[in-house]
Amino acid sequence: MVWTLDPSERDAFLANEATKMLTSNNWVILEIASTRSSLDLLKAKQAYQARFKKSLEEDVAYHTKGDIRKVINP
């Protein structure tokens, strides 16, 4: 399924999977946040909202802590 999605939907799916893991998978979220353009991040946020009916920023903030939270949610 991951390979059939457009890039923004794929990023939304991967970010959601990373937030659901019991162990820390912040590297997935950090990679998305640091390697995508502003427009790509906006599209990923919109795809996340449309697919999961919740905010990407709120999910990431809930599932991260410390320095990683500061990088992802300045």
Residue frames relative to the residue before (quaternion, step in Angstrom):
aa qw qx qy qz dx dy dz
M 1.0000 0.0000 0.0000 0.0000 0.00 0.00 0.00
V 0.6139 0.5708 -0.3542 0.4145 3.62 0.97 -0.79
W 0.7092 0.4818 -0.2730 0.4364 3.58 0.93 -0.81
T 0.6801 0.4870 -0.3039 0.4560 3.62 1.16 -0.31
L 0.5700 0.5965 -0.3772 0.4208 3.59 1.26 -0.11
D 0.4988 -0.5943 0.5076 0.3747 3.55 -1.21 0.41
P 0.7216 -0.4876 0.2564 0.4193 3.62 -1.13 0.47
S 0.6804 0.4764 -0.3161 0.4583 3.63 0.86 -0.82
E 0.6511 0.4928 -0.3197 0.4806 3.61 1.00 -0.70
R 0.6171 0.5371 -0.3369 0.4661 3.58 1.08 -0.71
D 0.6525 0.5037 -0.3129 0.4718 3.60 0.93 -0.89
A 0.6392 0.5209 -0.3220 0.4652 3.59 0.97 -0.83
F 0.6597 0.5077 -0.3012 0.4650 3.59 0.92 -0.91
L 0.6864 0.4819 -0.2888 0.4618 3.59 0.85 -0.95
A 0.6386 0.5141 -0.3298 0.4681 3.60 0.99 -0.75
N 0.6476 0.5104 -0.3195 0.4669 3.57 0.97 -0.80
E 0.6497 0.5051 -0.3182 0.4706 3.59 0.92 -0.83
A 0.6490 0.5217 -0.3178 0.4534 3.59 0.99 -0.80
T 0.6818 0.4783 -0.3014 0.4642 3.60 0.98 -0.75
K 0.6584 0.5170 -0.3140 0.4479 3.61 1.16 -0.44
M 0.5347 0.6409 -0.4051 0.3732 3.60 1.20 -0.33
L 0.4754 -0.6689 0.4925 0.2898 3.55 -1.06 0.75
T 0.6894 0.3918 -0.2693 0.5466 3.57 1.15 -0.54
S 0.6078 -0.5752 0.4036 0.3699 3.54 -1.22 0.38
N 0.0146 0.7857 -0.6170 0.0421 3.55 -0.70 1.12
N 0.1292 0.8402 -0.5139 0.1152 3.54 0.94 0.88
W 0.5428 0.6353 -0.4093 0.3664 3.61 1.12 -0.46
V 0.6160 0.5341 -0.3534 0.4587 3.62 1.06 -0.66
I 0.6849 0.4761 -0.2746 0.4783 3.55 0.86 -0.98
L 0.6490 0.5163 -0.3125 0.4633 3.57 0.97 -0.84
E 0.6431 0.5165 -0.3297 0.4593 3.60 0.96 -0.78
I 0.6457 0.5084 -0.3182 0.4725 3.58 0.94 -0.85
A 0.6958 0.4928 -0.2764 0.4435 3.57 0.85 -0.99
S 0.7667 0.4010 -0.2131 0.4539 3.58 0.96 -0.78
T 0.7497 0.4087 -0.2343 0.4648 3.61 1.11 -0.39
R 0.6412 0.5149 -0.3330 0.4613 3.59 1.23 -0.11
S 0.5160 -0.6137 0.4941 0.3361 3.55 -1.18 0.56
S 0.6837 -0.4685 0.3552 0.4323 3.55 -1.28 0.23
L 0.6536 0.5086 -0.3100 0.4669 3.57 0.98 -0.81
D 0.6494 0.5116 -0.3154 0.4659 3.59 0.98 -0.82
L 0.6452 0.5082 -0.3201 0.4723 3.59 1.02 -0.77
L 0.6253 0.5301 -0.3334 0.4656 3.58 1.01 -0.77
K 0.6646 0.4959 -0.2990 0.4722 3.57 0.93 -0.88
A 0.6406 0.5160 -0.3241 0.4673 3.59 1.01 -0.76
K 0.6384 0.5185 -0.3209 0.4697 3.59 1.01 -0.80
Q 0.6590 0.4980 -0.3028 0.4755 3.58 0.98 -0.84
A 0.6526 0.5028 -0.3125 0.4729 3.59 0.97 -0.82
Y 0.6221 0.5372 -0.3303 0.4640 3.59 1.04 -0.78
Q 0.6618 0.5039 -0.2962 0.4694 3.57 0.91 -0.96
A 0.6828 0.4911 -0.2903 0.4564 3.59 0.88 -0.91
R 0.7261 0.4547 -0.2453 0.4538 3.58 0.92 -0.89
F 0.8212 0.2676 -0.1009 0.4939 3.58 0.83 -1.00
K 0.3620 -0.7737 0.4542 0.2529 3.60 1.33 -0.03
K 0.6779 0.3806 -0.3217 0.5404 3.55 1.03 0.88
S 0.5986 -0.6046 0.4146 0.3228 3.52 -1.29 0.39
L 0.4818 -0.6611 0.5008 0.2829 3.56 -0.93 0.94
E 0.6554 0.5250 -0.3166 0.4411 3.59 0.89 -0.92
E 0.6746 0.4920 -0.3020 0.4601 3.60 0.92 -0.86
D 0.6471 0.5077 -0.3222 0.4687 3.60 0.98 -0.79
V 0.6585 0.4964 -0.3110 0.4725 3.57 0.93 -0.88
A 0.6558 0.5086 -0.3159 0.4600 3.59 0.90 -0.87
Y 0.6601 0.5127 -0.3101 0.4531 3.59 0.97 -0.79
H 0.7778 0.3756 -0.1751 0.4726 3.57 0.97 -0.87
T 0.6970 0.3949 -0.2878 0.5248 3.61 1.21 0.16
K 0.0822 -0.7871 0.6087 0.0561 3.54 -1.28 0.32
G 0.7900 0.3646 -0.2367 0.4324 3.52 -1.31 0.18
D 0.8493 -0.1663 0.1334 0.4829 3.53 -1.15 -0.74
I 0.6187 0.5534 -0.3562 0.4290 3.59 1.00 -0.72
R 0.6236 0.5327 -0.3387 0.4612 3.60 1.04 -0.71
K 0.6438 0.5274 -0.3192 0.4533 3.59 1.00 -0.80
V 0.6597 0.5032 -0.3063 0.4667 3.58 1.01 -0.78
I 0.7320 0.4412 -0.2345 0.4632 3.54 0.87 -0.98
N 0.7940 0.1626 -0.0676 0.5819 3.59 0.97 -0.83
P 0.0990 -0.8407 0.5296 0.0538 3.62 0.35 1.19
